[in-house]
Amino acid sequence: MHVPFNLAADLDAALKRAATVASIADASAFSPEVRTAEARHGDFQANGVLGHAKARKLNPRALAEQIVGAIDPALGENYVVSIAGPGFINFALKPAALLAWLRTFDSAALLRAGAAAARAEQTWVVDYSSPNTAKQMHVGHLRSAVIGEAICRLLAFTGARVIRDNHLGDWGTQFGKLIFAYKRWVDPQALATDAIEELERLYKRGNDATPDGSPELEEARRELVKLQNGDPESVALWQKFSDVSLAAFQEIYDRLGIAFDHCLGESFYRDQVDRVYRELAETKLAEVSDGALVVFHPEHPRFKTQPFLVRKADGASNYASTDLATALYRTDHFKADGIVVVTDFRQADHFEQLFLTVGKWFTATARRQPELHHVTFGAVTGEDGKALKTRSGDVIKLKALLDEAVERAFALVTEKNPDLTESERRDIARIVGVGAVQYADLSQNRSSNYVFSWDKMLALDGNTAPYLLYAVARIHSIFRRAGAVPGDPSIESGATPPETPEEITLARRLTKFPDAIRLASETLRPHHLGLYLFELAGDYSSFNSADKVLVDDPAIRARRMMLCARTLLILETGLTLLGLRTLTRM
């Protein structure tokens, strides 16, 4: 018997076929809209009948009955099908069908194979993190890094070839000021011991020493011109700054489990912008206004009078110039089917204008049109609602934040498990501390601001990383007590369909994993997966409290061990997709 991975998608296809068989009005346009249902309605609910009927002045209840009457009878072997209210079609999985799904999808490889059809043979470029070189990463860089990495993993899980690109801010005015300061005030010893700290100090000093209208600012600008003209000494310094910065960034990325394929910063595109200017002018999309090259979007309510500046009046490039060149490179060189850019919400207007311009430009030049997504996120605030800062008022460095998370987790682990060796407690604390910071971000709807609270993120209850990691460790402990390995077919042999209310509830939740993946990956909102994992862990806790796993009856023991193994598999798979590392003991 074929067991579909995504049951909701399978039902959606079955209802479309039924609509055609029943010869309903405009059957080819019928969209069943099958989604996960509230438990009291069954497992899945089709809501599309109401909209289809309303648009055609039909009776929705009668239309639902017509479609249900034409459903393939084989579907009835797996579901109890019913109609509710004005025309909702509900599907409740039968216990034997639950068992079949659990038996079929018993490994990470099979879960991935089931999900991979969504974006098979597609290439997606994800642009995230993107700090400025010569500066340390701070708490403001956290969201782009962890949200971007989770999106990469979700896209790859659903079949895409994912290219991770760190679009560094590594070109522009700040380097003239930095070179100016470096030549005057560099501390060689500080550069040798903590290079990124020294570069940041130099940049701040250079910035303070070059106020508008000052001779020093003119000197810094001359340093920038030398760099842009390829002066060997200036280029060597710029390369040194870039190398130091990348090494410091990579230390943070290693702790977050991030590895980029490319770090193609603004500097990479500096010799590609002339082509952008030429093509925009040739296609008559751009025009000269007050000496600058701009693109207007007259059909847009705001942008018709707010031009997109793609070249300054003095001939210099800007963010728009390099971002247009970046979109062109990703489309032509990587053959991207989709491009995702992850930044905070304040850049929404820039990327809306950019994507409008790219769409018109690529149409005019007969280029392929990738999907373009600007993934925005809100701010991280302290519990006072203000930007998260140190007591002295400085921006919190991301390294210091992760260090503190690990130390707090170490204190928590030591309190709970004082008998473990210090080395074991340190290893656990690294995973719990960093995971807590990552998950505190990913569990939120990315569009919202969120309040950073140590107590909440490190709590062992609620929708937190420690709660989910502890659920994983608890399941591992059951297998250790049983002397068994999770997923070993021999311990599941003879398993019968779930029977108790808690077994059925847990089994039903497990079958919803594909729909959680679909929702998180389609909306590029990882919190949907986080919420699913939290609900799964809650259902497992209820099951574990109500139904003893290691019983003498072999059939009951086998099915409960199977439920434990699948819960562990999906929790570990889901947490890995969110970028977290998991534990076998905690």
matplotlib code that plots the C-alpha trace (Angstrom):
import matplotlib.pyplot as plt

x = [0.0, 1.3, 1.5, 1.8, 4.2, 2.1, -1.4, -2.9, -1.5, -2.7, -6.2, -6.1, -5.3, -8.1, -10.7, -9.7, -10.1, -13.5, -14.7, -13.8, -15.6, -18.7, -18.7, -19.1, -19.2, -15.7, -14.1, -10.7, -10.7, -11.7, -9.1, -9.9, -7.6, -6.9, -5.2, -4.5, -7.8, -8.5, -8.6, -12.4, -12.9, -10.5, -7.1, -7.6, -10.3, -11.1, -12.3, -12.3, -15.9, -17.4, -15.4, -16.0, -19.8, -20.1, -18.4, -20.8, -24.0, -24.2, -25.3, -22.0, -23.4, -24.9, -21.6, -19.7, -22.0, -21.6, -17.8, -17.7, -20.0, -17.4, -14.4, -12.4, -13.8, -10.2, -9.9, -12.5, -10.2, -7.9, -10.3, -13.6, -15.0, -17.7, -19.3, -19.7, -21.6, -22.2, -19.7, -16.5, -15.2, -13.4, -11.1, -10.2, -7.4, -8.2, -5.8, -4.6, -3.7, -1.8, 0.2, 0.9, 2.3, 4.5, 5.9, 6.6, 8.5, 10.9, 14.2, 15.4, 16.3, 12.7, 11.3, 13.6, 12.7, 9.0, 9.5, 11.9, 9.3, 8.3, 11.4, 13.2, 15.7, 15.3, 18.2, 17.7, 20.2, 19.7, 21.4, 21.6, 23.7, 25.7, 27.6, 29.9, 33.6, 35.9, 33.1, 32.2, 28.8, 26.4, 22.9, 21.3, 23.0, 21.4, 18.0, 19.3, 21.8, 19.5, 16.4, 18.4, 20.1, 16.7, 15.3, 18.3, 17.7, 14.0, 14.5, 17.1, 14.9, 12.1, 14.4, 16.2, 19.9, 20.6, 23.5, 24.3, 25.7, 27.0, 26.6, 29.2, 29.3, 33.0, 33.2, 32.5, 33.2, 34.0, 37.2, 38.6, 38.1, 39.5, 42.6, 43.1, 42.9, 45.0, 47.9, 47.9, 46.8, 47.1, 48.3, 50.3, 50.0, 46.2, 46.0, 47.9, 45.8, 42.3, 42.3, 38.6, 38.4, 41.3, 39.8, 36.5, 38.4, 40.2, 37.0, 35.3, 38.4, 38.6, 34.9, 35.2, 38.3, 36.6, 33.6, 31.8, 33.7, 37.0, 40.4, 40.6, 37.5, 39.0, 42.1, 39.9, 38.1, 41.5, 42.3, 39.0, 39.8, 43.2, 41.5, 38.9, 41.6, 43.5, 46.4, 48.4, 49.0, 45.4, 44.1, 46.5, 45.1, 41.5, 42.3, 43.8, 40.7, 38.5, 40.5, 40.5, 36.7, 35.9, 37.9, 36.1, 32.7, 33.4, 34.0, 30.4, 29.1, 30.8, 29.0, 25.6, 26.3, 26.4, 28.7, 28.4, 29.1, 30.1, 30.9, 30.4, 30.3, 29.6, 33.2, 32.7, 30.2, 32.1, 33.1, 29.7, 27.6, 28.4, 26.5, 23.5, 23.5, 23.9, 21.0, 18.7, 19.3, 19.0, 15.7, 14.5, 13.7, 16.2, 16.4, 18.7, 17.2, 19.3, 22.4, 21.6, 20.4, 17.0, 14.1, 10.5, 7.6, 4.6, 2.1, 3.1, 1.3, 4.5, 7.3, 5.8, 7.3, 10.0, 12.7, 15.0, 18.5, 20.8, 23.7, 24.6, 24.9, 28.7, 28.8, 29.4, 27.5, 25.4, 23.5, 21.0, 23.7, 25.4, 22.1, 21.0, 24.3, 23.9, 20.4, 21.8, 24.8, 22.7, 20.3, 22.8, 25.7, 23.8, 20.7, 18.6, 15.0, 14.5, 16.4, 15.8, 17.2, 17.0, 17.2, 15.3, 12.0, 13.6, 14.9, 11.4, 11.1, 14.5, 13.9, 10.4, 11.8, 14.7, 12.4, 10.1, 13.1, 14.5, 11.2, 10.9, 14.6, 14.6, 11.3, 12.7, 15.9, 14.1, 15.8, 14.5, 12.5, 13.5, 11.1, 12.2, 11.6, 12.5, 12.3, 12.0, 12.1, 11.4, 13.7, 15.1, 14.3, 15.1, 12.4, 12.0, 10.9, 14.0, 16.9, 19.0, 22.2, 24.8, 24.5, 27.0, 24.7, 26.8, 25.4, 25.8, 28.4, 27.0, 30.1, 29.4, 25.7, 26.5, 29.2, 26.7, 24.0, 26.5, 27.5, 23.9, 23.1, 26.2, 24.8, 21.4, 22.9, 25.2, 22.1, 20.1, 22.9, 25.8, 27.0, 28.0, 31.7, 32.5, 33.4, 30.0, 28.3, 30.2, 29.3, 25.7, 25.8, 27.2, 24.3, 21.6, 22.9, 23.4, 20.2, 18.2, 19.3, 18.6, 15.2, 14.1, 14.3, 13.0, 9.9, 8.6, 6.8, 9.8, 7.7, 7.2, 9.6, 10.4, 11.6, 14.9, 14.5, 17.1, 14.6, 12.1, 14.6, 16.3, 13.1, 12.5, 8.8, 7.0, 8.1, 11.8, 14.9, 15.6, 12.1, 12.4, 16.0, 14.9, 12.1, 14.7, 16.9, 14.0, 13.2, 16.8, 16.7, 13.8, 15.8, 18.9, 16.7, 15.3, 18.8, 17.5, 18.4, 15.8, 14.4, 15.6, 12.9, 13.2, 11.8, 8.9, 8.0, 4.5, 3.3, -0.4, -2.4, -2.6, -5.4, -5.4, -6.4, -2.9, -1.4, -3.8, -3.3, 0.5, 0.3, -2.0, 0.4, 3.3, 1.5, 1.2, 4.9, 4.9, 2.2, 4.3, 7.3, 5.1, 3.8, 7.2, 8.9, 6.2, 5.9, 9.6, 8.5, 10.4, 8.2, 5.5, 7.9, 8.8, 5.2, 4.6, 7.6, 6.4, 2.9, 4.5, 6.6, 3.5, 1.6, 4.5, 4.7, 0.9, 1.5, 4.5, 2.6, -0.5, 0.9, 3.9, 6.2, 8.3, 5.4, 5.5, 2.9, 5.0, 2.5, 1.8, 5.5, 6.3, 3.8, 4.8, 8.4, 7.5, 5.7, 8.8, 11.1, 9.1, 8.7, 12.4, 13.1, 10.8, 11.9, 15.6, 14.9, 12.8, 15.3, 18.2, 16.2, 15.9, 19.7, 19.9, 22.1, 20.4, 21.5, 21.1, 21.5, 20.6]
y = [0.0, 3.4, 5.7, 9.4, 11.6, 14.8, 13.5, 17.0, 17.3, 13.8, 14.7, 17.9, 16.0, 13.4, 16.1, 17.7, 14.4, 13.9, 17.4, 16.4, 13.0, 14.7, 17.3, 20.2, 23.7, 24.9, 21.7, 22.6, 25.8, 24.1, 24.5, 22.2, 24.1, 21.1, 22.1, 20.6, 20.7, 21.3, 18.0, 18.1, 18.2, 15.2, 15.5, 17.5, 19.9, 21.1, 24.7, 25.4, 24.3, 27.5, 29.9, 27.9, 27.7, 31.4, 32.6, 30.6, 31.1, 27.4, 25.8, 24.9, 22.0, 20.4, 21.0, 19.3, 16.3, 16.1, 16.0, 13.6, 11.2, 11.1, 10.4, 7.3, 4.6, 3.5, 6.7, 5.4, 2.6, 5.2, 8.0, 8.7, 11.4, 13.8, 17.1, 19.8, 23.1, 24.9, 22.7, 21.9, 18.4, 16.7, 13.7, 11.7, 9.1, 5.6, 3.9, 1.4, 4.4, 6.0, 2.9, 2.6, 6.2, 5.6, 2.3, 4.0, 7.1, 5.7, 7.5, 11.0, 10.0, 9.0, 12.1, 14.2, 12.2, 12.8, 16.5, 17.0, 16.9, 20.5, 22.2, 19.4, 20.6, 24.2, 26.5, 29.1, 31.7, 32.9, 36.2, 36.5, 37.8, 40.4, 42.3, 45.2, 44.3, 45.8, 45.8, 43.1, 41.3, 42.6, 41.5, 43.2, 40.6, 37.6, 37.5, 37.6, 34.9, 32.4, 33.1, 32.9, 29.6, 28.0, 29.1, 27.6, 24.3, 24.3, 25.0, 22.3, 19.8, 20.5, 19.6, 22.8, 23.3, 26.1, 28.6, 30.5, 33.9, 36.4, 39.7, 41.6, 45.4, 45.5, 48.6, 52.3, 55.4, 53.7, 52.2, 55.6, 56.6, 53.3, 53.5, 57.1, 56.0, 52.9, 54.8, 57.2, 55.2, 51.5, 49.5, 46.6, 44.6, 45.0, 44.1, 40.9, 39.9, 40.9, 42.2, 42.8, 44.8, 47.0, 47.6, 48.6, 51.0, 52.5, 52.9, 54.8, 57.0, 57.7, 58.5, 60.9, 62.5, 63.3, 65.6, 67.0, 69.8, 69.0, 68.7, 65.2, 64.1, 65.2, 63.2, 60.1, 60.6, 60.7, 57.4, 56.0, 57.2, 55.5, 52.3, 52.5, 53.2, 50.1, 51.6, 48.5, 49.6, 50.6, 47.3, 45.3, 47.1, 46.5, 42.8, 42.6, 44.2, 41.8, 38.7, 39.7, 40.4, 37.1, 35.1, 36.9, 36.3, 32.7, 32.1, 33.2, 31.3, 28.1, 28.5, 28.9, 26.0, 28.2, 27.7, 30.0, 28.9, 32.4, 35.7, 37.9, 41.4, 44.7, 44.9, 41.9, 43.8, 47.1, 46.5, 45.1, 48.2, 49.9, 47.1, 47.8, 51.5, 50.7, 48.2, 50.3, 53.2, 51.2, 49.7, 53.2, 52.1, 54.6, 58.3, 61.1, 63.4, 66.2, 64.5, 61.2, 58.0, 57.0, 54.6, 55.7, 53.4, 55.5, 52.7, 52.6, 54.9, 56.0, 55.2, 57.3, 60.3, 58.5, 57.6, 54.6, 56.1, 53.8, 56.1, 59.3, 62.6, 62.5, 59.2, 57.1, 53.8, 53.0, 50.1, 50.1, 49.8, 46.9, 45.2, 45.3, 43.9, 41.2, 40.2, 39.9, 37.8, 35.4, 35.0, 34.6, 32.8, 30.7, 30.2, 31.0, 30.0, 31.9, 34.6, 35.3, 38.3, 38.4, 41.9, 43.9, 45.6, 49.1, 48.1, 47.1, 50.1, 49.6, 46.0, 46.7, 49.2, 46.9, 44.0, 46.1, 47.4, 43.9, 42.5, 45.2, 45.0, 41.3, 41.4, 44.0, 42.0, 38.7, 37.1, 34.4, 35.7, 34.2, 34.4, 37.3, 37.3, 40.0, 38.3, 41.0, 40.7, 42.9, 44.2, 42.5, 44.6, 44.3, 43.7, 47.5, 47.6, 49.5, 48.3, 45.6, 47.3, 46.7, 48.6, 51.2, 51.8, 50.1, 47.6, 44.0, 42.1, 38.8, 36.9, 38.2, 37.3, 33.7, 33.5, 34.6, 32.2, 29.3, 30.3, 30.7, 27.3, 25.8, 27.1, 25.5, 22.2, 22.1, 22.7, 19.9, 17.4, 18.0, 14.4, 14.9, 15.8, 19.4, 18.5, 16.8, 19.9, 22.2, 20.3, 20.3, 24.0, 24.9, 23.2, 24.4, 28.0, 28.6, 26.7, 28.8, 32.0, 30.6, 29.2, 32.3, 34.1, 31.3, 30.5, 34.1, 35.2, 37.0, 40.0, 40.9, 42.5, 40.2, 40.7, 39.1, 37.4, 35.1, 33.5, 32.7, 31.4, 29.1, 27.8, 24.0, 24.6, 26.5, 26.9, 27.0, 25.2, 23.6, 22.1, 20.6, 19.4, 17.8, 16.0, 14.6, 13.5, 11.9, 9.7, 8.7, 7.6, 5.2, 3.5, 3.3, 1.6, -0.8, -1.6, -0.6, 1.7, 4.1, 3.0, -0.6, -2.5, -5.5, -3.5, -2.4, -5.8, -6.7, -3.2, -2.8, 0.4, 3.0, 2.4, 4.7, 8.3, 9.5, 7.1, 8.2, 11.9, 11.5, 9.4, 12.0, 14.8, 12.9, 12.7, 16.5, 17.0, 17.3, 20.1, 22.0, 21.8, 22.9, 25.9, 27.0, 26.7, 28.2, 31.3, 31.4, 31.6, 29.1, 29.7, 27.5, 24.5, 25.6, 25.7, 22.2, 20.8, 22.4, 20.8, 17.5, 17.5, 18.3, 15.4, 13.1, 14.3, 13.5, 10.1, 9.3, 10.2, 8.2, 5.1, 3.1, 2.3, -0.6, -3.0, -6.9, -7.2, -7.4, -5.8, -2.8, -2.4, -2.5, 0.2, 2.4, 2.1, 2.9, 6.1, 7.0, 6.4, 8.5, 11.3, 11.3, 11.2, 14.1, 16.2, 15.8, 16.4, 19.5, 21.0, 20.3, 22.2, 25.1, 25.0, 23.6, 20.8, 18.1, 16.0, 12.4, 13.3, 16.5]
z = [0.0, -0.9, 2.1, 1.2, 3.1, 3.2, 4.0, 3.6, 0.1, -0.8, 0.3, -1.6, -4.8, -4.0, -3.6, -6.9, -8.6, -6.9, -8.1, -11.6, -11.3, -9.8, -12.7, -10.3, -11.9, -12.9, -11.5, -12.9, -10.8, -7.5, -4.7, -1.8, 0.7, 2.9, 6.1, 9.6, 11.6, 15.2, 17.0, 17.5, 13.7, 13.0, 11.4, 8.3, 7.0, 3.5, 3.5, -0.2, -0.9, 0.7, -1.5, -4.6, -4.0, -3.0, -6.2, -8.3, -6.2, -5.3, -2.0, -0.3, 1.7, -1.4, -3.2, -0.4, -0.5, -4.2, -3.9, -1.0, -2.9, -5.7, -3.5, -4.3, -2.0, -1.2, 0.8, 3.2, 4.2, 5.9, 6.9, 8.5, 6.2, 7.3, 6.4, 9.0, 9.1, 5.8, 3.8, 5.6, 4.7, 7.7, 7.6, 10.7, 10.3, 11.3, 13.8, 11.1, 8.8, 11.6, 12.1, 8.4, 8.3, 11.4, 9.9, 6.6, 7.7, 10.1, 9.2, 8.6, 5.0, 4.3, 5.9, 3.7, 0.6, 1.3, 1.7, -1.2, -4.0, -3.1, -4.5, -6.4, -9.0, -7.8, -6.8, -4.1, -3.0, 0.6, 1.6, 5.4, 8.3, 6.2, 8.9, 8.1, 8.1, 10.6, 13.2, 15.7, 15.4, 18.0, 19.2, 16.2, 13.9, 15.7, 14.1, 10.5, 11.2, 12.9, 10.8, 7.6, 8.6, 9.5, 6.2, 4.4, 6.1, 5.5, 1.8, 1.5, 3.3, 0.8, -2.1, -3.1, -3.8, -1.4, -1.8, 1.4, 0.6, 3.2, 1.5, 3.6, 3.9, 2.9, 0.6, 0.9, 2.9, 6.2, 4.7, 4.0, 7.6, 8.8, 6.7, 7.9, 11.5, 11.0, 9.6, 12.7, 15.7, 15.2, 18.3, 16.9, 20.2, 20.4, 16.7, 17.5, 20.5, 19.5, 15.9, 15.4, 18.7, 17.6, 14.1, 15.7, 18.0, 15.1, 13.1, 15.9, 16.4, 12.7, 12.5, 15.5, 13.9, 10.5, 11.1, 8.2, 6.5, 8.2, 6.5, 8.1, 6.3, 3.0, 3.9, 4.6, 1.3, -0.5, 1.2, -0.1, -3.7, -3.5, -2.4, -5.2, -7.7, -6.7, -4.8, -3.7, -0.1, 0.3, -1.2, 1.1, 4.2, 3.0, 2.5, 6.0, 7.5, 5.5, 6.6, 10.2, 10.1, 8.4, 11.0, 13.8, 12.2, 11.6, 15.3, 15.9, 12.9, 14.2, 17.5, 15.7, 13.3, 10.2, 7.2, 4.2, 0.6, -0.4, 1.2, -1.8, -0.3, -1.9, -3.1, -5.3, -7.5, -7.7, -11.3, -12.4, -11.8, -15.1, -16.9, -14.6, -15.5, -19.2, -19.3, -17.3, -19.6, -22.8, -21.7, -20.7, -17.2, -15.7, -16.3, -15.2, -12.6, -11.1, -12.3, -10.7, -12.4, -11.0, -11.6, -11.1, -10.5, -11.5, -10.8, -7.1, -4.7, -2.9, -5.3, -8.2, -6.4, -4.5, -7.1, -6.7, -6.8, -8.7, -9.3, -7.4, -9.1, -8.6, -10.5, -7.3, -6.8, -3.8, -2.1, -5.0, -7.6, -6.0, -5.0, -8.6, -9.7, -7.0, -8.3, -11.8, -10.8, -8.7, -11.6, -14.4, -12.5, -10.0, -12.2, -9.1, -9.1, -5.9, -4.0, -0.3, 1.5, 5.3, 6.9, 9.4, 8.7, 8.2, 4.8, 3.5, 1.1, -0.3, -1.2, -2.5, -4.9, -5.8, -6.6, -8.6, -10.6, -11.1, -12.3, -15.0, -15.9, -16.3, -18.3, -20.6, -21.2, -21.5, -18.5, -16.3, -13.3, -10.0, -7.0, -4.9, -1.2, 1.3, 4.7, 7.4, 11.1, 14.1, 16.9, 20.0, 23.1, 26.7, 29.3, 29.5, 25.9, 24.8, 22.6, 24.2, 25.6, 28.3, 31.6, 30.3, 27.3, 24.7, 22.1, 23.4, 21.4, 20.1, 21.4, 24.9, 24.6, 23.7, 26.4, 29.0, 27.7, 28.1, 31.6, 32.7, 31.2, 33.0, 36.3, 35.5, 34.5, 37.6, 39.8, 38.1, 37.6, 40.1, 39.7, 36.1, 35.5, 34.7, 31.2, 30.6, 32.2, 30.0, 26.8, 27.7, 28.6, 25.2, 23.4, 25.8, 26.1, 22.4, 21.5, 24.0, 22.3, 18.8, 19.7, 21.7, 18.3, 16.1, 18.3, 17.6, 14.5, 12.8, 11.9, 15.6, 18.0, 20.9, 24.5, 25.4, 28.8, 30.3, 32.7, 29.9, 27.3, 29.8, 31.5, 31.4, 30.8, 28.0, 24.4, 25.0, 23.8, 27.2, 27.3, 23.8, 24.4, 27.6, 25.8, 23.4, 26.3, 28.2, 25.2, 24.8, 28.5, 27.8, 25.1, 27.4, 30.1, 27.4, 26.1, 22.7, 19.8, 18.5, 15.1, 15.4, 13.5, 15.8, 18.8, 16.7, 15.3, 16.1, 16.9, 16.7, 15.8, 18.6, 21.0, 24.1, 23.7, 24.4, 21.9, 19.2, 20.0, 19.7, 16.5, 15.0, 15.9, 14.3, 10.9, 10.9, 10.6, 6.8, 7.0, 9.6, 7.2, 4.3, 6.2, 7.6, 4.2, 2.1, 4.4, 5.2, 8.9, 11.0, 14.1, 12.5, 12.9, 16.4, 17.5, 16.0, 17.9, 21.1, 20.7, 19.8, 22.9, 25.0, 23.4, 24.1, 27.8, 28.2, 26.6, 28.7, 31.9, 31.0, 29.2, 30.6, 27.7, 29.0, 29.7, 29.5, 26.7, 23.5, 21.2, 23.5, 24.2, 20.5, 19.5, 22.4, 21.6, 18.0, 19.2, 21.2, 18.3, 15.9, 18.3, 18.9, 15.1, 14.4, 17.4, 16.4, 12.7, 13.4, 15.9, 13.4, 10.7, 13.1, 13.5, 17.0, 18.2, 20.3, 23.3, 24.5, 28.1, 29.9]

ax = plt.figure().add_subplot(projection="3d")
ax.plot(x, y, z, "-o")
ax.set_aspect("equal")
plt.show()
